[in-house]
Amino acid sequence: MSSERAARTGPAGIVDDISPKPVSITPTAAGRTHDAAIKYRRALEGPIVTATLRLAAPPIIASLAQMLIPLTQAYFISKLGTDALAGLSLVFPCLLLMSMASLGVAGGVGSVVARNLGAGRTAEAEALIVNAIALAMLFGAAFSAIEALFGPTLLQFLGGSGRSLAAGLAYADIIFGASVLIWLGTLLGSALVGAGNTMVPSLLIMLGVIIVVPLSPILMFGWGPAPRLGIAGAGWAVAVSSIVSLAVLMLYFHSKRSPLRLSLDVRLVERRFLSEILRLGGVSAIAAIIPSLTLALVTAAVGRFGSDAIAGYGAASRVDFVLLPLYNGIGTGVLTMVGTNVGAKLFVRARQAAWLGALVAAGVGCATGLVFASAPLIWLGCFTEDPTAIAVGSLYLHTVGLQYAFVGLGVVLTAASIGAGRAFLPLLANIIRMSIAAGCGWIVMVGFGAGVEAVFVAVALSGVAFCGTFVTAEMLGHLIPRREPPTPRF
């Protein structure tokens, strides 16, 4: 055996190469080649903990800062009244659906870029960026059109009526009107992540926080010379932030510090590149949409108990929204590590990075769940004083809080599976989760006349099953490849 390579025999005699391999990076510019080589040596060599944390730390910090956006907007919107807070709760499942869909496609972009660069195919990785832009414009425009045509119907289905419906529409019209900008920023940022640069996308997230947090109340309440826009002001703050962040991102791509060269040559948009992204990103997007659909169905179920119940559930479930960016931040580093090492055929190293990140996320979820399950008023008191809303929110946190650890582990293993080029497993796990949370929740409520607590129990059980799907897949050897798939013969 060569001194430059090491191998370990796994189950059933499978050989899993765990040594670092030479990284071949096609030069596009001297600075880009040097930076990319450094980043990929870090991903493929050295201690796994150090390499994973170096990639995950910026997204984690950015995610902690990003928590301020939903918290700040919910706090100030609550000052407009219970109807406005209920309107925000109605829109969030739809907004989360779009966000998760964009993150699903973005995960495909990041995974494909990482695996191409890990295998030394820089030109293909750069061509994929143009195709990602085309997909971002297509999907963003589709979400804008859907909201414009069916927004009132969707919010009514979720339980909106009267003032809560009007407030929800005022917010949704602005947010979804800027969906193309949101999609472009998400997919372009993911291309950088796939190239091993998690710092710049994280800094752009923090730039968005700096813009949205103060601008939201300014536009909502008309402070200074600004007009008083009500709940729509919160939507305009997000739109302005998206414009600024996208402009900065485009400037960075055209700078010498970018690890990838951005070309806007439409001739690079090809079916094979689009198919490569959508083969993974499309399935990932469906898998990512399912939790949002689950949330929408659960919101509709809670809505049968009145606007106060929706407001309480919306305030309590905002813990889920705060934790999700943190889980995704950890998953961002894991996706890059797994994708790069799978591309270089270092499967043991990829598996170790995946479980390291998953256990960190599980620890964060466990600590958060214990705090808010034992003292829900610490959280709920920031958003409402209505006794019915507080009672429903407390019941939710008591019932669901302890499963946050399972959800955190599952979300990070979702990123690991996508990084490895395996999108079916997250799809299966999310279908199981929706079937239990929404399906069983509606059955016991409508069929057996159970109260809202039964819906929350179903949500808690769904999180455990979601995590269990990934653990079972790992035990069967289907999470991270144990060896290179055989080359098909034609």
N, C-alpha and C positions, 0 to 999 in steps of 0.2 A: 504494500500500500504506500502511496506517495506520502512523503512527509508533510505535504501541504494540505492534505485532506485527512479527515477522520470520519469514521462511520460507526454506527451502533446498530446492532441487530435488534429489532423490535419484535412484537408478537408475530407468530407464524413465519418467522424468518425474514420479515420485511426489513430492508436496510433503509435507514433514515439518515441522510447526510447532515451532520450538525456543524460542520466546519465552515468558516467564512470562505466565499468564493470571490475571485477577482471580479470587479465591477467594470463593465465596459460602457462608457458614456460617450456618445458621439458629440464632438464639439460643435456648439452653435456660436459660442463666443468664449473667449478665454476665461472671463470672470464666471460665466455661467457653468462652464465645465468644472472649474475648480470648486465652486460652492456645491454643486450637485455631487461631486465625488466625495467631498467631506461628509455631507449629510448621509449618503448611502453607505459609506464605511461605518458611520456611527450606527446605522440601523442594522447592519449585517455583522458587525464585530463588537467585541467588548461585552461588559456585563449587561444582561438583558434589563435589569431593573433601571440602570442608569440610562440606557438608550430609550426605553419606553417612557420613563418619566421626563426625559428631555423633550420628547415629542408631545407628551400629554400635558405637561405643566402649563404652557401658554393657553391651550384651550380651556383647561380647568379654571385658571385665573380669569379668563374672559367670561366663562360661564357664570362664575360667582358674581362678576360685575353685571352680567346680563340679567341676573335675577332682579336687579333694581327696576327694570322696565315694567314687567307685569305687576310688581309690588307697588311701584309708584303710580302707575296708571290706575290700578284698582283702588288705591287709597284715595286719589283725587276724584275719581269717578264716583266713589261712594259718597263724597260730599255733595254730589248732585242729587242724591236720593236713592231709595231702594229700587225704583224703576230703572234708573240708569245702571245700577250695579247688576240688576237682573238682565238688562240688555247686553251688557258686556259678557255675562255668563252665557247668553245665547250665542254670541258671535264666536266665542273662544273655541268651541268644537270645530267650527268651520275653518277658523284661522289656523288651528292646530293641524287640521287635515291638510291644508295647503303647505304648511311648514314641514310636516312630516313627509309629504309627497316630494317636495323639493329636496329634502335631506336624503330621501331614498334614492332619487336619481343622482344626487351629488355623491352619495356613497359609491354608486357605480362608477362615476367619473373618477373619484379618488382611487378606487381599487384598480381600475384599468390602467390609469396613469402610473400608479406605483408598481404594478406587475410588469408593465412595459419597460419602465426605467430599471427595475431590478434585473431584467433580462438584457439591458443594454440597448433598447430600442427607443432612443430619444426622439427621433423624427416622428415616429408614430404617436408618441405621447404628446408632442406639440400639436400635431394635426387634430388630435382628439379635442383640444381646447376649442377650436373653431366649431366643431360639431356640438360641443356642449353649449356654446352660445346659441346655436340654432335651436336646440331643444329647449333652452331656457325661454326664448322668445315665444316658442310655440305653446309651451305649457302655461307660461304666465298669462298670455293672451286668452287661453282657454278658461282659466280661473276667473279672469275679469269678466268674460262674457257670461259665464254661468251665474256669477253673483248678480250681474245686471239683469238677467232674465228671470232668475228663480230665487233671488234673495228673500223677498217677502214670504214666499211659500215655504222655504226652508226654515226660516226663523219661526213661522207659525207652527210648523210641525214640531219644533223643539219646545213649544209651549209659550211662545211670545204672543202678546196681544196688547192693544192699547198703547200706553206710554212706553212700556218695556220693548215692544216691537219697534216703535219709532226710534227709540234710543239705539237699539241694536242696528237698525238700518243706517242710521246716520254715521255710526262707526264703521260698519262693514263697507259702505260705498267708497270711503277713502282708502281703507286698507287694501281692498281687492282691486281698486283702481290702480294701485302701485305694484301689483303682483309681478309684472314683468321685471321691474327693478329688483324686487326681492329674489326672484329666481336667478337672475343674472349674477347677483352678488353671491348667492349660495353656491352655484355651480362653478363659478370662477375661483372662489375661495377653496373649494374642494380640490380643484386641479392643483393648486399650490400645496395643499395638504398631501396629496398623492406624491408630489415632488419632494416631500420631506420638509417643507416650510410651513410649520404651524404657527409661527410667530406673527407673520403679516395678517393672516385672516383673524387671528385673535386680537391684534391691535385694532383692526377695523371694527370688530364687535364692540370693543371698549369705546371707540370713537362714536359708535351709534348710541351707546349708553350716555355718553357725555352730551349728546345732542338731545336725545329723547327725554331724559329725566327732567331737565329744567324747562324744555320747550313745551312739554305737555300741559302743565298748569298755566303757563303763560298764554297759550292759545285757548285753553278751555275757559279760563276765567277772565280773559281780556286784560291781563296785567300790562301796565304801561300803555304804549301806543297800539298794542296788538288787539285785534278784534275778539270779541267774546264768542267763541264757536261752540261751547258746550262739549258734549262727548266727542263731536267730530274733530275737535282740536287735538285729542289724543291720537286720532288717525293721521292727521296732518303732520304731527311730530314724527311719526314712524316714516311717512312718505319722504319728508325732508331728509331724515337720516339716511334713508336708502339711496337717495340721489347723491349725497355727499360721499358716502362710503363707496359707491360704485365708481365715482369719478376718481377717487384716490386709488382704488384697486387697478383701474385701467392705466393710470400713470405709472404705477409700480411695475406692471407687466412690461411696459415699454422702457423701463430703466435697466441699467447694466446689472443691477443686483438681483433681478428676477432669475430664478433657476431655470425657467422655461421661457422661450420666445413666443410671444403672442402675435400671430398673423391673422388679419381679417380677410384673407383671400377666400372667397366663397367657393373657389374651385376645390378647396380641401374638404368641403362637406361631401362626404361619400357615404353610400349605403353601408359599406362594411364597417366604417367607424360608428355610424349611428346604431347599427345592429349590435356592435360590441358593447356600446354603452347601455342600450336598452335591454340587451339580453340579461344583464345583471341589474342595471339600475331600474329597469321597468318592473321586474319582479320585486326588487327591493322597495320601489315606490308603493306598489300594491300592499306589500307587507307593512310599510310604514303608515299607509293610509288607514289600515284596519284599526289600530288603536284610536285614531280620531273618530272613525265611524262608531267604534265601541263607546267612546265618550259621548257622542251625539245621542246614541240610543239610551245610554244611562241617564243623560240629561233629560231626554224626553220622558223617561220613566219617572224621574224625580219631579218633573214638571206637573205630573198628575196630582201632586200634593200641594200645588199653589206657588205663587211668586216668591213668598218668603222661604219656601223650601228650596227653590232654585237658587236664591241669593245665598242661603247658608251652604248649600252644596257647592256652589261656585266658589265661595270664599275658601272653603276647606280644601276642595280639590285643586286649588291654586298651589298647594304644596307639591302636587304632582308636576305642575308646570315649572315650578322652580327647580325641582330635582332633575327633571328631564334634560335641560341644557348641561347640567353638571355631569350626568351620566354620558351624554353625547360628547362632552369634552374629553372624558377619559377614553371613550370609544374612538375618538378621532386619532389619538396617538396609537391605540391598539390596531386600528384599521391600517394605518401606514406601516407599522411594524410587521403585521401579518402579511399584508400584500407584498411588501418588499422581500420578505424572507421566503414566502411561497414562490415568488418569481425567481428567486435565486436557489430554490429547492432546498431551503434550510427549514424543514418541516417541524423538527423538535423545537427549534428556537421560536418559530411562529406560535406553536401551541403554548409554550411557556409564557410568552408575552400576552397572549389572550387571557390566560387564567390569572395572571398577575393583575391586569387591569380589572377583570371581573370581580375579584375579591376586594379590591380597593373600593369599587362602586358599591358592593354589598355592604361593606363596613359603613360607608357614608349613609346609605339608606337605612341601615339598622339604627344608627345613632339618631337620625332625624325622626324616624318613626317612634322611637321610645320617648323622645322629648315631647312631641305633639300629641301622642296618644295619652300620655300621663297628664299633660297640662294644655288642653286645646285652646283655652282662652288666651294664652300667650299669642297665638296666631289669629284667632277669630276676632279678638277684641280690636285688632288693627283695622277691620273692615266694616263691622256692623255692631249695632247695639240692640238690634231687634231680637227679642227672646226666642221666637220661633226659629229664626235663621241660625242663632247660636246653638239651639238644641239640635237641629238637623246637622249642622257642621260638626258639633262635638261627637255626635253619633258616628258620623263618617270617619273622623280621625281615630276614634276608639276602635272601630271595626277594621279599618283598612290600613292604619298606620304601620302595623307590625309586618306587613308584606312588602314594604318599600325595599327591603334588602333583596328579596327575590326578584323584584322588578329591575333593580339596579344591575344585578348579575346578568339577567337576561338581556338587557339593553346592550351592555358591553359585549356579550357573546354574539349578539346580532351583528355588531360592527366587525367582530373577528370573522364571522362566517362570510360576510360580504367581502372583506379583505381577501379571504381565501378563494373568492370567486364562486361561493355557494350561497345562492339566494333563496333556494326552495325551503331550507330549514327555517329561516325567520318567517317566511310566509306561513308555513305550517304552524309554528308556535303562536303567531298572532291570530290565526283562525281559531285555534283552540282557546286562546284567551277571550276572543269575542264571543264564542259560543257559550262559554260559561258566564261571563260578566253580563252580556246583554241578553243572550238567549234564555239562560236560566233565570236571570233577574226578571224579565218580562213574564215568563211562565209562572213563577211563584206569585208574582204580583197580580196578574190578570186572572190566571187560572185558579189560584187558591186564595186570592184576596189578601195576601200578605202586605205588611207595611213597608215603609221605606228601608227599615233595617234589613229586610231580606235581600233587597237589591244590593246593599252595601256588603253583605256577607258573600254574595255571588262575585262582586268585584274583588274582594280579598282572595277568594279561592282561585280566581282566574290568574292572579299574579303568581301564585305558587305553581300552578300548572304551566304557565309561561316559562318559568325558570326550569321546571322539571323536564320540559321538552329538550332544552339544550344539554342538560346534564345527561339525559338518556342518550342523546346523539353522540356525545363525547365518549360515553361508555361503549357504544357500538362502533366507534371509530369514524363517525360521519361529520364531525365538526370541522376539524382541520385535517387536510390530507396527511396520510402516513407515508405516502410515496407518490412519485410522479405518475399521473394517469398514463396508461399505455397509448402510444401514438396510433390513431386509427389507420387502417390499411384500406386502400382503394383499389 
